[in-house]
Amino acid sequence: MSSISERFVIHGGQRLHGTVNISGAKNAALGIIPAALLTDETCRIENIPDISDVKTMIRILEHIGATVERPEPGVLLINAANVRSDIPIQDDLTRRLRASYYLLGALLGRFGYAEVSMPGGCYFGIRPIDQHIKGFEALGATVTTEGAVIRAEAADLLGSSIYMDVVSVGATINLLLAAVRARGVTVIENAAREPHIVDLANFLNSMGADVRGAGTDVIKIHGVDKLHACCYSIIPDQIEAGTYMVAAAAAGGDVLVNNVIPKHLDSITGKLEECGIKVIENDESIRIMSDGSRPKAVRVKTMPHPGFPTDMQPQITTLLSVCKGTSSIVESVWDNRFKYVDQLRRMGANITVSGKLATVSGVSVLHGAPVDVDDLRAGAAMVIAGLMAEGTTVITNIKLVDRGYESLVEKLTALGADIRREQYEEE
C-alpha cells in the first residue's frame, strides 16, 4: 500500500542574501487562540502564522462550538458565544498538538468544567502535566483522569498561592487562563518567563483581565467576573527568527532577519557572536553576516528563558557540526532531544551523545544524504544541514516542519537557497 507524501530536496552550497520577514509566534498563538474562549464576545487576533498547529487549534475550537473567521491573511475573528465545555475533545485532534491542553485552563476558567484527551505533539521523553493539575487543584478544581481523558471541574474557582516545583511554560499558561476568572488573587511563583507568556498576559489584559508580573518568576492575577472583546497583534516568532539567523550563519551570506524583537533573541545572538559570526542589531531587525568560514567551537546549555532556548538546540548543534574544534551541548530541559543526531551522522557529522550531553567534533563539511525528520525543530536542523552541505539532501516526514514554519521554502528560496518541496509515493 502506498500513499502520496511530501519531501524537501535541497542542493547545498548556496549563500543566502536578502531579507526574511518573521511570522507571528507559534507558541504565543497557541496560547492566545484558546484564551479567546474566555469571553462570549468576538476577539480579533492579528499576526497569526499560517502553520498546521494553528489550523489544528482552530479545528478544536470549531469542534466545541466556536466560530472562527479569517477575513484576511494572518487575521482570526473568534467568537465563543456558543461554545460548550461538555463536548469531549477527542484524541484524533489533541494527539497532534501539545498545546491542546490549554483548553483545560480556558474552559475551566469560563465554565468551571473541561474535558480534554491527553495532548500529543513532538515526543522528547516524559512530559508530565502534574504541575497543571497541582495548580488547578489549588484553585479549587477537582481533576480526574480516565484512560486518556482529563476532566477538571470546579463549582467556584478561588484565587490561591501556587508554587511551581519546576519551571513549566505549559503549566504557567494553563494557570493564567484559569486564574483570570477565579475569585480573588492568584500568585504563581517560579513561573516561566518566556516572551509568549508575556504576550498572553498582555492579550488577557486587553480583554479586561488584571495580570501583573508576567516576564518575571512571580505572576499575580486579580480575578475578574467578565472579559470582553479585544483586537490584538501577537509578537514575532523568536524561534523562527533564530532558525533563520543560524541558517544564514551556516550557509554564509548576508541576511536581514526582519520583524523581530531583538531582546528576545539575546541568547541566540550571543552564542552566534561567540562562534565568530557578525551580528548587527537594529530596532526591529537583526543582520547576520558570514563569509562561510567554519564557526568557532562553543559550549551551549539550554535553559528556560532568558537562557538559550531548547527549541534552538538542534539548529545550533547543526551549525557546530562543522566548527573548528570540539563543542559541547547540554540539554537541561528535555530528556530525549538528541534523536536527530543520527540523521546528522548520515551527513558526516561527528557527534557523540551521552544522556543529556552531546559532544560535537567539528568536521570540515557535511555531505548531502537522505534524512528523516524526528520532530519540528529537528526538521529545521535538517534543512540547515542541507543548506550547508555539499551535494543534495532529501528530507522526508516534513509535515512536522509545517507545524511551526510558515512558507519555509518560499522564504528560503527568496534568500537564494536551492530548495523545493515535491510529492513522492511512499510505501
RAHUKA-V378216 format. One record per backbone hydrogen bond with DSSP energy under -0.5 kcal/mol. NH is the residue of the N-H (numbers start at 1). CO is the residue of the C=O. Records with the same first field share a line. If there is no record, write none. Layout:
# RAHUKA-V378216
NH->CO / CO
This chain:
# RAHUKA-V378216
3->426
5->3 / 424
7->422
8->395
9->420
10->393
11->418
12->10 / 391
13->387
15->13
16->252
17->415
18->254
20->256
22->258
25->235
29->25
30->26
31->27 / 28
32->28
33->29
35->31
36->32 / 33
37->34
38->35
39->36
43->78
44->230
45->43 / 76
46->232
47->74
48->74
51->49
52->402
53->403
55->51
56->52
57->53
58->54
59->55
60->56
61->57
62->58
63->59
64->60
65->62
66->61
67->79
68->66
69->67 / 77
75->72
76->45
77->69
78->43 / 76
79->67 / 77
83->80
84->64
87->84
88->86
89->115
90->88
93->90
94->90
95->91
96->93
97->94
100->97
101->98
102->99
103->100
104->101
105->101
106->102
107->103
108->104
109->105
110->106
111->107
112->107 / 108
113->107
114->152
116->150
117->89
118->148
120->94 / 97
121->95
124->122 / 125
133->129
134->130
135->131
136->132
137->133
138->134
139->135
140->137
141->136
142->153
143->141
144->151
146->149
149->146
150->116
151->144
152->114
153->142
154->112
158->139
159->183
162->160 / 187
164->162 / 189
165->163
168->166
172->168
173->169
174->170
175->171
176->172
177->173
178->174
179->175
180->176
181->178
182->179
183->157
186->221
187->160
188->219
189->162 / 187
190->217
191->217
192->168
197->194
198->194
199->195
200->196
201->197
202->198
203->199
204->200
205->201
206->202
207->203 / 204
208->205
209->204
210->222
212->220
215->216
216->213
219->188
220->212
221->186
222->210
223->184 / 221
224->180
228->207
232->44
234->46
237->23
238->236
241->237
242->238
243->239
244->240
245->241
246->242
247->243
248->244
249->245
250->246
251->247
252->248
253->290
254->16
255->288
256->18
257->255 / 286
258->20 / 256
259->284
260->284
262->260
264->261
265->261 / 262
266->263
269->265
270->266
271->267
272->268
273->269
274->270
275->271
276->273
277->272
278->289
279->277
280->287
282->285
286->257
287->280
288->255
289->278 / 287
290->253
296->275
297->324
300->328
302->330
303->308
307->304
308->301
312->309
313->310
316->312
317->313
318->314
319->315
320->316
321->317 / 318
322->319
323->320
324->295
325->323
327->360
328->298
329->358
330->300
331->329 / 356
332->330
335->124
336->124
341->338
342->339
343->340
344->340
345->341
346->342
347->343 / 344
348->345
349->344
350->361
351->349
352->359
354->357
357->354
358->329
359->352
360->327 / 358
361->350 / 359
362->325 / 360
363->321
367->347
368->390
371->394
373->396
374->372
379->375
380->376
381->377
382->378
383->379
384->380
385->381
386->382
387->383
388->384
389->385
390->366
393->10
394->369
395->8 / 393
396->371 / 394
398->6
400->397
401->398
402->398
403->400
404->401
405->401
408->405
411->407
412->408
413->409
414->410
415->411 / 412
416->413
417->412
418->11
419->417
420->9
422->7
424->5
426->3 / 424
